[in-house]
C-alpha cells in the first residue's frame, strides 16, 4: 500500500543518513508517476532516462497483455551526504539539462581539462540478461580505441538478441564528449548521468542503444519540471540517431512524448 511504501522510504532514508551514505539512485517506471512522486518527496533529482529498458513481457499493475510494450525507467538521485569538493563531468551534446541536475544533487561539477595522452587500450566489462534482453557495458578506462571497442561490443550484444544496451562512461574524461558524433553514428545516444557510479566514485555518463521497434513514447509519463527536460532531450537524441543515413546498429523510429502534471 501507499502508506507502507512511504514508511519504508522514510526508514531507508534514516539508515542512509546514519551510515553516512553519499546518496542513492532510484529507478522509477514511467507508465505511471507514483514512484516519481515518492522520490521527489525524498528530495530526488532526475538524472537519466533509459528508454525501453524493461521488456514488454514484464507485467505491471495488471496491465492488458495486448497493450504491453517496453517500459522506460527514470533514474533519480536522492542526495544524503553530498560529496565535498568539485568533480569533473562532461556534458554530451544536447544534454543542457545536466547543469540543473548537478545543482539538484547538491554537488559541484566543472568541465574537465583537456585530455592528457590517452592510453592505447580501453578497459570495459559487459554483462547481460538474455531473459530480459538488456545489457550493461561499464567502461573503466578510456583509450584511443574506445569507439572501435564499443562498436565491436554492441554489435556482438545486439547479434545475441539484446534489445537495450546501457553504456556507462567515465564522466571526467573529455574524450567521451569529443566522440559523440561517432557514438551517434553507431546508434548510441545519451541518456544522462549517475553521480559516483564508477570505480573511484567517478560519475558515469550514460549512452544507450535501443533495438525495440514497438516503443510508444506517448505512454511515457513524467512529472513536470526537470523530468520533462530530460525526456525531451533523450527523445530528441534518439530521433537524431534514427536520422543517421549510415547507422551501424538497428534503426529507431521517430518519437514524441506525453507529459503529466
C-alpha positions as CSV (number, residue, x, y, z in Angstrom):
1,X,0.0,0.0,0.0
2,X,1.0,3.7,-0.3
3,X,1.4,4.0,3.4
4,X,3.8,1.0,3.7
5,X,5.9,2.3,0.8
6,X,6.2,5.7,2.3
7,X,7.2,4.2,5.7
8,X,9.8,2.0,4.0
9,X,11.2,5.0,2.1
10,X,11.5,7.1,5.3
11,X,13.2,4.2,7.1
12,X,15.7,3.7,4.3
13,X,16.5,7.4,4.3
14,X,17.1,7.3,8.0
15,X,19.5,4.3,7.6
16,X,21.3,6.0,4.7
17,X,21.8,9.2,6.8
18,X,23.1,7.3,9.9
19,X,25.5,5.2,7.8
20,X,27.0,8.3,6.0
21,X,25.9,7.2,2.5
22,X,26.5,9.8,-0.2
23,X,23.2,9.2,-2.0
24,X,21.0,6.6,-3.6
25,X,19.9,6.0,-7.2
26,X,16.2,5.2,-7.6
27,X,14.7,3.6,-10.7
28,X,11.2,4.8,-11.4
29,X,8.9,3.3,-14.1
30,X,7.2,5.7,-16.4
31,X,3.9,4.1,-17.1
32,X,2.7,6.0,-14.0
33,X,4.1,8.7,-11.9
34,X,3.6,7.4,-8.3
35,X,7.2,6.2,-7.8
36,X,8.5,9.5,-9.3
37,X,6.3,11.5,-6.8
38,X,7.7,9.4,-3.9
39,X,11.2,10.1,-5.0
40,X,10.5,13.8,-5.3
41,X,9.2,13.8,-1.7
42,X,12.6,12.3,-0.6
43,X,14.5,15.0,-2.4
44,X,15.1,13.0,-5.6
45,X,16.7,14.7,-8.6
46,X,16.1,13.2,-12.1
47,X,19.5,12.4,-13.7
48,X,18.8,9.9,-16.5
49,X,16.2,8.2,-18.7
50,X,16.6,4.7,-20.0
51,X,14.2,4.2,-23.0
52,X,12.7,0.8,-23.3
53,X,14.9,-0.8,-20.6
54,X,12.2,-3.1,-19.3
55,X,11.0,-5.7,-21.9
56,X,7.3,-5.8,-23.0
57,X,6.5,-9.1,-21.4
58,X,7.1,-7.8,-17.8
59,X,3.7,-7.0,-16.3
60,X,3.0,-4.1,-14.0
61,X,-0.3,-3.2,-12.3
62,X,-2.4,-5.8,-14.1
63,X,-1.9,-4.1,-17.5
64,X,-3.6,-5.5,-20.6
65,X,-1.2,-8.1,-22.2
66,X,-2.3,-6.8,-25.6
67,X,-1.1,-3.3,-24.7
68,X,2.2,-4.3,-23.2
69,X,5.3,-2.7,-24.6
70,X,8.8,-1.9,-23.4
71,X,8.8,0.3,-20.4
72,X,11.2,3.2,-19.8
73,X,12.8,4.0,-16.4
74,X,13.6,7.4,-15.0
75,X,16.7,7.4,-12.7
76,X,16.6,9.8,-9.8
77,X,19.4,10.6,-7.4
78,X,18.5,11.1,-3.7
79,X,21.3,13.0,-2.1
80,X,22.0,12.1,1.6
81,X,25.6,13.3,2.3
82,X,26.7,15.2,-0.8
83,X,30.3,14.8,-1.8
84,X,32.6,17.8,-0.9
85,X,34.9,19.5,-3.4
86,X,34.5,19.9,-7.2
87,X,34.4,17.0,-9.6
88,X,34.7,16.9,-13.4
89,X,31.8,16.0,-15.6
90,X,31.4,16.2,-19.4
91,X,28.0,17.2,-20.9
92,X,27.2,15.3,-24.0
93,X,25.7,17.3,-26.9
94,X,22.0,18.2,-26.4
95,X,22.1,17.5,-22.7
96,X,22.0,21.1,-21.3
97,X,19.6,20.0,-18.6
98,X,22.5,18.3,-16.8
99,X,23.6,21.7,-15.5
100,X,20.4,22.0,-13.5
101,X,20.6,18.4,-12.4
102,X,24.0,19.0,-10.9
103,X,22.5,21.8,-8.8
104,X,19.8,19.4,-7.8
105,X,22.2,16.8,-6.4
106,X,23.8,19.5,-4.2
107,X,27.3,18.9,-5.5
108,X,29.7,20.9,-7.6
109,X,30.9,19.9,-11.1
110,X,33.2,21.6,-13.6
111,X,34.3,20.9,-17.2
112,X,37.3,18.6,-17.2
113,X,40.6,19.9,-18.6
114,X,41.9,18.8,-22.0
115,X,42.8,15.2,-22.3
116,X,46.4,14.1,-21.5
117,X,47.8,11.4,-23.7
118,X,45.2,8.6,-23.7
119,X,46.3,5.0,-23.3
120,X,46.0,2.9,-26.4
121,X,43.6,0.4,-25.0
122,X,40.2,0.9,-23.3
123,X,39.0,-1.3,-20.5
124,X,35.4,-2.3,-20.4
125,X,33.2,-5.1,-19.0
126,X,29.8,-6.2,-20.5
127,X,27.1,-8.0,-18.5
128,X,23.7,-9.0,-19.8
129,X,20.4,-10.8,-19.1
130,X,19.2,-12.9,-22.0
131,X,15.7,-13.3,-20.5
132,X,15.3,-9.5,-20.2
133,X,17.2,-8.7,-23.4
134,X,19.2,-6.0,-21.8
135,X,22.9,-5.4,-21.3
136,X,25.3,-3.1,-19.4
137,X,28.7,-2.0,-20.6
138,X,30.9,-0.4,-17.9
139,X,33.9,1.4,-19.3
140,X,36.5,1.8,-16.6
141,X,39.4,3.2,-18.7
142,X,39.0,5.3,-21.9
143,X,41.7,4.6,-24.5
144,X,42.2,5.7,-28.1
145,X,40.3,2.6,-29.2
146,X,37.1,3.5,-27.3
147,X,34.9,3.8,-30.4
148,X,36.1,0.6,-32.0
149,X,35.8,-1.4,-28.8
150,X,32.2,-0.1,-28.2
151,X,31.3,-0.9,-31.8
152,X,32.5,-4.4,-31.5
153,X,30.9,-5.0,-28.1
154,X,27.5,-3.5,-29.1
155,X,27.4,-5.4,-32.4
156,X,28.1,-8.6,-30.5
157,X,25.4,-7.9,-27.9
158,X,22.7,-7.0,-30.5
159,X,23.6,-10.0,-32.5
160,X,22.7,-12.1,-29.4
161,X,19.2,-10.5,-29.4
162,X,19.9,-7.9,-26.8
163,X,17.3,-5.1,-27.2
164,X,18.6,-2.4,-24.8
165,X,22.2,-1.5,-24.0
166,X,23.3,0.9,-21.3
167,X,26.9,2.1,-21.7
168,X,28.5,3.8,-18.6
169,X,31.4,6.0,-19.5
170,X,33.8,7.9,-17.1
171,X,32.4,11.5,-16.9
172,X,35.7,13.1,-16.1
173,X,37.3,12.2,-19.5
174,X,36.8,14.9,-22.2
175,X,37.4,12.3,-24.9
176,X,33.9,11.0,-24.1
177,X,32.3,14.2,-25.3
178,X,34.6,14.5,-28.4
179,X,33.4,11.2,-29.8
180,X,29.7,12.0,-29.5
181,X,29.1,12.0,-33.3
182,X,30.9,8.7,-33.7
183,X,28.8,7.1,-31.0
184,X,25.7,8.6,-32.6
185,X,26.7,7.0,-35.9
186,X,26.9,3.7,-34.2
187,X,23.4,4.1,-32.8
188,X,24.2,5.2,-29.3
189,X,22.5,8.2,-27.8
190,X,23.0,9.9,-24.4
191,X,20.6,9.3,-21.5
192,X,22.1,11.3,-18.6
193,X,24.5,10.5,-15.8
194,X,24.8,8.8,-12.4
195,X,26.9,10.5,-9.6
196,X,29.8,8.5,-8.3
197,X,28.7,5.3,-10.0
198,X,32.0,4.0,-11.4
199,X,35.1,2.8,-9.6
200,X,36.8,5.6,-7.7
201,X,33.4,7.3,-7.2
202,X,33.6,8.8,-10.7
203,X,30.5,10.0,-12.3
204,X,29.1,7.8,-15.2
205,X,27.8,9.4,-18.4
206,X,25.2,7.1,-19.9
207,X,24.8,6.3,-23.6
208,X,22.3,3.7,-24.8
209,X,21.2,1.7,-27.8
210,X,17.6,0.6,-28.3
211,X,16.5,-2.1,-30.8
212,X,12.8,-2.2,-29.8
213,X,10.6,-1.2,-32.7
214,X,7.3,-1.0,-30.7
215,X,8.2,1.6,-28.1
216,X,5.4,4.1,-27.9
217,X,6.8,7.4,-26.4
218,X,3.2,8.7,-26.0
219,X,2.9,6.4,-23.0
220,X,6.0,7.6,-21.2
221,X,4.7,9.7,-18.3
222,X,6.9,12.0,-16.3
223,X,6.3,14.8,-13.8
224,X,6.6,18.4,-14.9
225,X,9.9,20.2,-14.5
226,X,13.3,18.7,-14.8
227,X,11.9,15.3,-15.8
228,X,10.2,16.9,-18.8
229,X,13.6,18.4,-19.9
230,X,15.3,15.0,-19.6
231,X,12.5,13.3,-21.6
232,X,12.6,15.8,-24.4
233,X,16.4,15.7,-24.7
234,X,16.6,11.9,-24.7
235,X,13.8,11.5,-27.2
236,X,15.5,14.1,-29.4
237,X,18.8,12.3,-29.1
238,X,17.1,9.1,-30.1
239,X,15.4,10.8,-33.1
240,X,18.8,12.2,-34.2
241,X,20.2,8.6,-34.2
242,X,17.3,7.4,-36.3
243,X,18.1,10.0,-39.0
244,X,21.6,8.8,-39.5
245,X,21.9,7.6,-43.1
246,X,24.6,5.1,-42.4
247,X,23.5,3.9,-39.0
248,X,25.6,0.8,-38.0
249,X,23.1,-0.6,-35.4
250,X,19.3,-1.3,-35.8
251,X,17.3,1.8,-36.8
252,X,14.9,3.5,-34.4
253,X,11.7,5.4,-35.4
254,X,10.6,9.0,-34.9
255,X,9.4,9.9,-31.4
256,X,7.3,12.3,-29.4
257,X,6.3,12.4,-25.8
258,X,3.5,12.8,-23.2
259,X,4.0,15.0,-20.1
260,X,1.9,14.6,-17.0
261,X,1.4,17.3,-14.3
